[in-house]
């Protein structure tokens, strides 16, 4: 055998080995992704213990939230969730927290506080706020303020169009849009166009939940916001189980999941546990008090 033939055979063998290794790696990756998606979307655990676990999780989360009321004061969206939990349950600890929030608003100089007071007192009078008054606020705050008092809060045409658009946003920002529209319908009533947009966004957000397996802040947020939009039919039992199983012993939930945070490429070991914990508690409260049929279907 000549040196040329030996060289060619050696190259062919090397190429076959490389293809084999590449095929093995690809197969392992496909299997890993498949198993991860199956684990995220399908439950194989016993159902009977989950209802009692949900009750315990609610109690622990409520105690955690009530123990540090200031953790939620800087985020009106969280106060909206806490107020909704209190309305559903009549929980005295949550009512006390809301009373403290009213006191906090009375000593803060933010012009939007005159709107946020409606989170606690829906009949509160709201002064007229112009676009200029909101110029330093983020789009979420502008949307939420408009949702609470659309006749008193002036919103730029572009902001309003974005808020009600079914196709403007993707991934995480679409979730915040969904919450703003939930709040708008809650305070002002629904209509066919708004309801259709809420349904469309809920379906898109739940589709995202099928593929994002990280039990981070955004994972919990999807379940909570879709439930708030009135679509418990889109919520998988496995998503709720994973939320329950990721609660910390102190009753909170971590913002990040094994160092993987809300964004796809956002990594860290710390976050804002109040944000995640209030959202998780809200989701569990809604399942218990607003959607008992979901509990009956999945846990009994």
C-alpha positions in Angstrom: 0.0 0.0 0.0 1.4 3.3 -1.1 1.8 6.3 1.2 -0.9 8.2 -0.7 -3.5 5.4 -0.1 -2.6 5.2 3.6 -3.0 9.0 3.9 -6.4 8.8 2.1 -7.6 6.0 4.3 -6.4 7.9 7.4 -8.4 11.0 6.3 -11.5 8.9 5.6 -11.3 7.2 9.0 -10.9 10.6 10.7 -13.8 12.0 8.8 -16.0 9.1 9.7 -15.0 9.4 13.4 -15.8 13.1 13.3 -19.2 12.5 11.7 -19.9 9.8 14.3 -19.0 12.2 17.2 -21.1 15.0 15.7 -24.0 12.6 15.3 -23.7 11.5 18.9 -23.5 15.1 20.2 -26.5 16.1 18.1 -28.5 13.1 19.3 -27.6 13.8 22.9 -28.7 17.4 22.5 -32.0 16.5 20.9 -32.6 13.9 23.6 -31.8 16.5 26.3 -34.0 19.1 24.8 -36.9 16.6 24.4 -36.6 15.4 28.0 -36.5 19.0 29.3 -39.6 20.0 27.3 -41.4 16.8 28.5 -40.5 17.5 32.1 -41.7 21.1 31.7 -45.1 20.3 30.3 -46.2 16.8 31.4 -46.8 15.7 35.0 -46.1 12.2 36.2 -46.5 12.8 39.9 -49.3 11.8 42.2 -52.1 14.4 42.1 -53.7 13.9 45.5 -51.0 15.7 47.6 -50.9 18.8 45.4 -54.0 20.5 46.7 -52.7 20.5 50.3 -49.3 21.6 49.0 -51.0 24.6 47.3 -52.7 25.6 50.6 -49.4 25.4 52.5 -47.6 27.4 49.8 -50.3 30.1 49.9 -49.9 30.5 53.7 -46.2 30.6 53.6 -46.1 33.1 50.7 -48.6 35.3 52.5 -46.6 35.3 55.6 -43.4 36.2 53.7 -45.2 39.1 51.8 -46.7 40.5 55.0 -43.4 40.3 57.0 -41.8 42.9 54.7 -44.5 45.2 53.3 -42.0 47.8 52.0 -40.6 45.2 49.6 -43.7 45.7 47.4 -44.4 49.4 47.9 -42.1 50.5 45.0 -44.0 48.5 42.5 -47.7 49.3 41.9 -48.2 46.2 39.8 -47.4 44.1 42.9 -49.8 46.1 44.9 -52.5 45.5 42.3 -51.8 41.7 42.7 -51.9 41.9 46.5 -55.1 43.9 46.5 -56.7 41.3 44.2 -55.5 38.5 46.6 -57.1 40.4 49.5 -60.4 40.8 47.6 -60.5 37.1 46.9 -59.6 35.9 50.3 -60.3 38.7 52.8 -56.9 38.0 54.4 -56.3 40.4 57.3 -52.5 40.4 56.8 -52.9 41.5 53.2 -55.4 44.2 54.2 -52.9 45.5 56.8 -50.3 45.7 54.1 -52.6 47.6 51.8 -53.4 50.1 54.6 -49.6 50.6 55.1 -49.4 51.3 51.3 -52.0 54.0 51.6 -49.9 55.7 54.3 -46.8 55.4 52.1 -48.6 57.1 49.2 -49.7 60.0 51.4 -46.0 60.9 52.2 -44.5 60.3 48.8 -44.2 63.1 46.2 -44.6 61.1 43.0 -47.4 62.6 40.9 -48.6 59.1 40.0 -49.4 58.3 43.7 -52.8 60.1 43.1 -53.5 57.3 40.6 -52.0 54.4 42.6 -54.3 55.1 45.5 -57.0 53.5 43.3 -55.3 50.2 43.8 -56.5 50.3 47.4 -59.5 52.5 47.0 -61.1 52.1 43.6 -63.4 55.1 44.1 -60.6 57.5 44.9 -60.6 60.8 43.1 -57.8 61.3 40.6 -56.6 64.6 39.2 -55.8 65.2 35.6 -52.3 64.0 34.6 -50.8 65.2 31.4 -48.2 63.6 29.1 -45.7 65.9 30.7 -46.5 64.6 34.2 -45.6 61.1 33.0 -42.5 61.9 30.9 -40.1 60.4 33.4 -42.1 57.2 33.9 -41.5 53.9 32.1 -44.0 52.5 29.6 -45.3 50.0 32.1 -46.1 52.7 34.6 -47.8 54.8 32.0 -49.9 51.9 30.8 -50.9 50.9 34.3 -51.8 54.4 35.3 -53.9 54.8 32.2 -55.6 51.4 33.0 -56.7 52.7 36.4 -58.0 56.1 35.2 -58.2 56.4 31.5 -60.3 59.6 31.7 -57.8 61.3 33.9 -54.4 60.0 32.6 -53.3 61.5 29.3 -51.4 58.9 27.2 -49.7 59.6 23.9 -51.4 58.1 20.9 -48.4 55.9 20.2 -48.3 54.6 23.8 -52.0 53.8 23.7 -51.7 52.1 20.3 -48.9 50.0 21.6 -50.8 49.1 24.7 -53.8 47.7 22.8 -51.9 46.2 19.9 -52.1 42.3 19.7 -49.0 42.0 17.6 -46.6 44.8 18.7 -44.6 42.9 21.4 -42.9 39.5 21.8 -41.6 37.4 24.7 -41.3 39.2 28.0 -42.6 42.6 27.1 -45.8 41.0 25.8 -46.4 39.7 29.3 -46.3 43.3 30.8 -48.7 44.4 28.1 -51.1 41.5 29.1 -51.1 42.7 32.7 -51.8 46.3 31.7 -54.8 45.1 29.7 -56.0 42.9 32.5 -55.9 45.9 34.8 -57.7 48.1 32.2 -60.5 45.5 31.9 -60.7 45.1 35.6 -61.2 48.9 36.2 -63.2 49.8 33.1 -65.0 46.7 31.8 -64.3 44.7 28.7 -65.5 44.8 25.1 -65.2 42.4 22.2 -62.0 43.9 20.8 -60.3 44.0 24.2 -61.3 40.5 25.1 -60.1 39.2 21.8 -56.7 40.9 22.3 -56.4 39.4 25.8 -57.2 36.0 24.5 -54.7 36.3 21.7 -51.9 37.5 24.0 -52.7 34.8 26.6 -52.4 32.1 23.9 -49.0 33.5 22.8 -47.7 33.8 26.4 -48.8 30.3 27.2 -47.1 29.1 24.0 -43.9 30.7 25.3 -44.3 28.8 28.5 -44.2 25.5 26.7 -40.6 26.1 25.6 -39.1 28.2 28.5 -38.3 25.6 31.1 -36.5 27.9 33.6 -38.5 28.5 36.7 -37.4 32.1 36.9 -39.4 35.2 37.5 -40.8 35.2 33.9 -41.9 31.6 34.2 -44.1 32.3 37.2 -45.2 35.6 35.7 -46.7 33.8 32.6 -48.9 31.5 34.6 -50.1 34.4 36.8 -50.9 36.8 34.0 -52.7 34.2 31.9 -54.8 33.2 34.8 -55.5 36.9 35.5 -56.6 37.3 31.9 -59.3 34.6 32.5 -57.7 31.7 30.7 -57.1 28.9 33.2 -57.7 26.4 30.3 -54.3 27.3 29.0 -52.4 26.5 32.2 -50.8 23.1 32.4 -50.8 21.2 35.7 -47.0 20.7 35.4 -46.3 24.4 35.3 -48.2 24.8 38.7 -46.3 21.8 40.1 -43.0 23.3 39.2 -43.9 26.6 40.8 -44.9 24.8 44.0 -41.8 22.7 44.0 -39.5 25.8 43.6 -40.8 27.7 46.7 -38.1 28.4 49.2 -38.5 27.2 52.8 -39.1 30.8 54.0 -42.1 31.0 51.6 -40.5 33.1 48.9 -39.5 32.3 45.3 -36.2 33.2 43.7 -36.0 35.7 40.9 -33.3 33.6 39.1 -33.3 29.8 38.5 -29.9 28.2 39.0 -28.3 31.6 38.0 -30.5 31.9 34.9 -32.7 35.0 35.3 -35.7 36.5 33.4 -34.0 37.3 30.1 -32.7 34.5 27.8 -29.2 35.7 28.2 -29.6 37.2 31.7 -27.5 35.5 34.4 -27.0 36.3 38.1 -27.4 34.9 41.5 -29.5 37.7 43.0 -32.8 39.3 42.1 -35.9 40.8 43.5 -37.6 38.0 45.5 -40.7 40.1 46.3 -41.4 40.5 42.6 -41.4 36.7 42.0 -43.1 35.8 45.3 -46.1 38.1 44.9 -46.6 36.9 41.3 -46.4 33.2 42.5 -48.8 33.9 45.4 -51.2 35.7 43.1 -51.3 32.7 40.7 -51.9 30.3 43.6 -54.6 32.5 45.1 -56.4 32.6 41.7 -56.4 28.9 41.4 -57.8 28.4 44.9 -60.4 31.1 45.0 -61.2 32.1 41.4 -60.8 28.8 39.5 -61.8 26.0 41.9 -62.9 24.1 38.8 -59.3 23.9 37.7 -58.3 22.5 41.1 -61.1 19.9 40.8 -60.1 18.9 37.3 -56.4 18.5 38.1 -56.1 17.5 41.7 -59.2 15.5 42.7 
